Amino acid sequence: MQNSDKPSRVLAQVDAAVRYLAEVGAASAPDLAKGIGIPRPSAYRLMSALLQAGLASQAGDGTVALTTSWLGLSAAAQAAAVPWLRSEDTLSDLRDSTKLTVYLSVPRPGRTVCVRRLHGQGVQVLVLKPGGSLPLHLGGVGRVTLAFGAEPVEQY
């Protein structure tokens, strides 16, 4: 088994393809190839694999979009994060007492990763979403992480 800090090239391409489709919606293989910087044949193979796995569906015009099967993966990921989600009452209490949006985040080297977010009353544009990350110098969540000197966890 290969020991590397980087995911395999195939997994990196799958990750990029899924993120691209999640961001732009339905796309053709040439659009996917251009959007994530891979050769067209690779884009066709990625789309075919997503279709075969039931994680994407194809429209009549040949474009491919993600299916709702991803919701099951999301539920499984949330179930695995039970220790983090036990903080729900604390987060709710904090949001209710301050009327502000509250975040549960995990420090990573140079970044903070949002695990949970509860909206407050004056919701404006919120850049940091669950699963997303920001550099520590951006936004209140990163600054709080820096202020309290949390040691980042090396594995993600």
PEVENLIN-V150184 format. One record per backbone hydrogen bond with DSSP energy under -1.0 kcal/mol. CO is the residue of the C=O (numbers start at 1). NH is the residue of the N-H. E is the energy in kcal/mol with one decimal. If there is no record, write none. Layout:
((CO & NH & E) (CO & NH & E))
This chain:
((8 & 12 & -2.6) (9 & 13 & -2.2) (10 & 14 & -2.5) (11 & 15 & -2.8) (12 & 16 & -2.3) (13 & 17 & -2.6) (14 & 18 & -2.8) (15 & 19 & -2.5) (16 & 20 & -2.3) (17 & 21 & -2.7) (18 & 22 & -2.4) (19 & 23 & -1.8) (20 & 24 & -2.9) (21 & 25 & -1.8) (27 & 64 & -2.8) (28 & 32 & -2.6) (29 & 33 & -3.0) (30 & 34 & -2.3) (31 & 35 & -3.0) (32 & 36 & -2.3) (33 & 37 & -1.0) (33 & 38 & -2.0) (39 & 43 & -1.8) (40 & 44 & -2.4) (41 & 45 & -2.1) (42 & 46 & -2.6) (43 & 47 & -2.6) (44 & 48 & -2.4) (45 & 49 & -2.4) (46 & 50 & -2.3) (47 & 51 & -2.4) (48 & 52 & -2.7) (49 & 53 & -2.0) (50 & 55 & -2.0) (50 & 56 & -1.1) (51 & 54 & -1.2) (55 & 67 & -1.9) (57 & 65 & -2.4) (59 & 62 & -2.0) (63 & 59 & -2.8) (64 & 27 & -2.1) (65 & 57 & -2.7) (67 & 70 & -1.1) (68 & 71 & -1.9) (70 & 74 & -2.1) (71 & 75 & -2.4) (72 & 76 & -2.0) (73 & 77 & -2.3) (74 & 78 & -2.5) (75 & 79 & -2.2) (76 & 80 & -1.8) (79 & 82 & -1.1) (81 & 85 & -2.1) (82 & 86 & -1.3) (84 & 87 & -1.3) (85 & 88 & -1.6) (87 & 91 & -2.8) (88 & 92 & -2.9) (89 & 93 & -2.6) (90 & 94 & -2.4) (91 & 95 & -2.7) (92 & 96 & -2.9) (93 & 97 & -2.2) (94 & 98 & -2.0) (95 & 99 & -2.7) (99 & 121 & -2.0) (102 & 118 & -2.4) (104 & 115 & -3.4) (104 & 116 & -1.8) (106 & 113 & -2.8) (107 & 153 & -1.6) (108 & 111 & -2.2) (110 & 136 & -1.4) (111 & 108 & -2.6) (112 & 134 & -1.8) (113 & 106 & -2.7) (114 & 131 & -3.4) (116 & 104 & -2.7) (118 & 102 & -2.2) (121 & 123 & -1.2) (129 & 132 & -2.9) (132 & 114 & -2.7) (134 & 112 & -2.1) (135 & 138 & -1.8) (139 & 143 & -1.7) (140 & 144 & -2.5) (141 & 145 & -2.1) (142 & 146 & -2.5) (143 & 147 & -2.7) (144 & 148 & -2.0) (145 & 150 & -1.4) (146 & 149 & -1.1))
